[in-house]
Amino acid sequence: MNTESFNYDPTACHDDGTCVAISLGCIDDTAFNYDSSANTDDDSCIPFIYGCTDETAFNYNQSANTDDGSCIAVVEG
């Protein structure tokens, strides 16, 4: 019966104690920052961006958030 609850039921006439609090987060399980404890999407989902995440590599990609194994070591000489 609590209008602030995730599972609010406007047709309920008795509070049975089953109200669930709203938990904001990314609810897309294919997103980089998926939050399994969230029950309400807050538009914060970030897609996986594959690339080299090793800052010391020749082909470091600062936009990548998931390493794809493509890093190339810097060879001096």
N, C-alpha and C positions, 0 to 999 in steps of 0.2 A: 504493500500500500504506500510505500515511500516513493514519491515521485522522483527522488534523486537516485534511486537504485537502478542498476543495470536491468534487472528483471521486473521492473514496475509493471503491474497489471491493473489497468484502470477499471476492470470489472470486478476486482476483489472487494469483498466487504468485510473480511476478517484478516488481521495480520497473523500469519502463521510462522513468523520468525525466519523466513527463508530469503530475505532481502540480500542481494549481492551488490557490494559497492562497485562503482564504476572505476575501472582501471585503464587509464589511457596508455596507448603505445601502438606500435606497428603490429597489426594482426595478420599481415600477409606472410605466410610461412615460406615463401620463396624469396623474401627480402633479406638483405644483409643484416639488418638490425631487428629481425623478428623477435617479438617479446611474447613468450608463451604464457606469461601471467596477465597479459592485457586482454580485455574483453571489449574494448571500444577503440576504434581506429582514430588516431590523432593526426593523420596525414604526414607522419614523420618517416615513412618507409624509404629506405635507401636501396637502390638496386645493387646487385653484385657487379663490381667493375674489376675485371681480371687484368693482370699485368704483373710486372716485376715490382715487388714491394721492398726490395733491399736497397736502401739509400746509398750503399757503396757500389752498386752495380753500374755498369756502363749504360744500361737501358732502363734505369729506374723510372717508374711512372708514378708521379706524385698523386695522380687521380685514382690509382688502383687501390682497392681495399681488400682484395683477395689475390694472393700470389698464385700465378699459373705455371711456375717452374721455368719461365723463360729468361730469367736473369742471366746476363753475360758479365763475367768478371772483368774488371779493368786490368789490362796488361800493360805495364809500363816498359818502355824501352824502344 
